[in-house]
């Protein structure tokens, strides 16, 4: 298995450097303040931001569910064996990325207060940077669950990038744009800071890269079913 170091190094460097810039410039509080007015977050209740919030994880569940079905078909039917690894990759990524890493681990235990909970926006809690751990179960801002599910829609890029680079680029672009739109919605609603959405993308993307190589999607091998 040949691992392209750039697949890990470039996004990690981007995450670290961007986090530093956000901290130094105060962009988290500054950006959130643009959507805050007299104790409320009025822009977040407008369309299309409210619709995006209600849409929530429906698109990611649809993609993940279809992928799981494809993986099962590929496992049981020899003529569709080519569906096995791509379907398994997309289904596992949804569970391990937005599901386990983002929502079950960090959102539950990192304890970063949401914008609407901090004193700068008429809340009662202290503002924390992404690297500062708060009290578990008393702050669910880091990272953004909605954003992670939205950025997950760029995952087919990894399945397609070797054989259909143009189609892969379309999935990547569309997924990133949807993720950015969802992130704006959550920032506008006082639910998350900019850095929360940044790391939502980062955790999903790095999980996707790890699974891409673990499942050997970079090679033409096909997994064989158990006897």
N, C-alpha and C positions, 0 to 999 in steps of 0.2 A: 504494500500500500504506500503510494507516494503522496505525501501531504504537502500541499503548497503552503509554505509558511505565511505568504502574504494574505491568505484567506483568514488567518487569525491575527496577524500583526497589525494589518491596516485598520480593521475595525476597532481593535483594542486601543491603538494609538489615538484614533479619532474620538473614542469615548472618553479617554483620560484627558486629552487636550481640551475637548469641548467642555467637559465638566469643570476644568480649571478656569476656562474663560468665563463660563457662567457664574462661577463663584466670585472671581475677581471683579467682574463688572456688575454683580448684583442682578443679573438678568432674571433670575427666578422671581424675585419680588417685584422687579420693575415690570416685567411682562404681565404678571398676574394683576398688578395694580391698574393696568389699562382696562380691565374688564370689571373692576370693582367700583361700585358707586353707592354711597350712603347705606352701607351695611348689606347690600345685595349684589347679585351677579346677574344683572338684567340681560346682557347680551347672550348668555348661555341658554336662556329660555326661548330665544328666537330661533327660527329656522335658518339654515339647515342643522344648526348645532343640537337643538333638542331632538330632532329626528335621528341624528347619528347616535345620540345617547340611548334612545329607545331601541335602535337597531342592535346595539350592544354586540353580543358574540354570535348572533345568528349566522352571518356569512362564514365565520370561521368554523362553526359547528357543521354547517352544510358541507364545506370543503373537507373537513376531517372525517365526517360520516361517509361521504362518497369514497374517500380514500381508503377507509377501513373496508368497505364493501369490495373495492377493487383488489385490495390485498387478499381478502378471503377467496375471491374468485380465482386470483392468480395462484393461490396455494392449492386449491382443490382441482383446478382444471389446467391440464398440461398446455393446452393451446392458448391459454391466457397467462402463462407463467411470467411473461414480461411485465405484467402489472404488479407483481408481488412486491418487489423492493420499492418502487415509487410509492405505492399505496401504503406500505408499512412505514416508510420515511415520513410521509405527511401526517399519518395518524399518530405516530409516536411523537413527532414534533409538537403537535397540539397538546398532547398530554404532558410532555416533559417541559416544554417552554412556557407558554401562557398558563398552562394548568398547574404543574408542580412548582417550577422554579419561581415564577412571578407571583402567582396567587397564593399557593399553599405555604411557601417558605417566606419570601421577602415581604409580601404585603401583610402577612399575619404577624411576623416576628421582628421586622426591622423597626417599626414604631415611629416612622416619620409622620408628623401631623400634616394634614391637608391645608391648602391655602386658607380656606374658610375657617380653619381651626386656630390659626396663629394670631398672635396679638396685633400684628401689623394690619390685619383685616378684621379687627373687632372680635377676635377669638380669645381664648384663654391660655393657649399653649405657646411654647417657644419655637421659633423657626429653627429648623435644623437643615444642614447641608446633606447631600445624599450619603456622604461617608460617615455621618454622625448617627449612631444608632440611638433610637429612642426607647420607649417602653413598649414591650411586646403587647399586641392587641389593643393598644391605645393610640395608634396612628397608622393608617393604611394608605398612605400616599405613595410610598415608594415600593415598586414602580407602578405604572398605570396598567391596570388590568384591561381596560377597554382598548388602550393603545396597543398593548401586546397582542391582543386578539386581532386587531386590525392589521398590524404589521405582519402577522402570520400569513396573510393572504399573498405575500410576495414569495412564499416558500416554493411554489412550483418552479421558480427560477432554477433551483438547484437540481430538480429532476430533468429539466430541459436544456440546461446550459451547454452540455457537451454536443448534443445532436441537433438541437433546434435553437441556436443562440438568439435569433431574432424574436421568436415566440417567448423565449425565456426573458429577454429584455422587456417585453411588454408586460409580463407578469410582475417582474421586479418593479417596474415603473408604476404600474397600477396599484400594487400592494403598498408601496412607499407613499404614494399620494393619498391613498385611503387612510393609511396610518397617520399621516400628517394632519389630515382633516379631522380625524377622530381626536388627535392630540389637542388641536385647537379647541375643539368642543369641550374637552375636559378641563382645559386651562380656563376657558371662558366661563365655565360653571363653578369655578373655585374648587374643583375636585383634585387637581394635580398641578404641580409645578412643571416648568419646562424640562428640568433635569429628570423628573419622573418619567416623562414620555421618551426622552432620549435613551434612558437605560431600559425601558420597555422594549424598544427596538433592539438595543444591544444584546439583551439576554436572549431574545428570540433568535436573532441572527447568529450569534455564537453557538447556540444550541443546534441550530440548523447546520452550521459548518461541521460541528463535531459529529452529528448523525450522518452527514453526507459521507464522511470518510469511514466511520464505523460500519456503515452498511455497504461500503464500497460502491457507491453510486458513481465514483470516478472511474470505475472499471466496467467491463462488459460481462462480468460473472453474473450468474443467475442462481439465487438461493434454491436449494433442493428441499422439498418437503420431507418431513420425517416419515419413515416407513410405517 
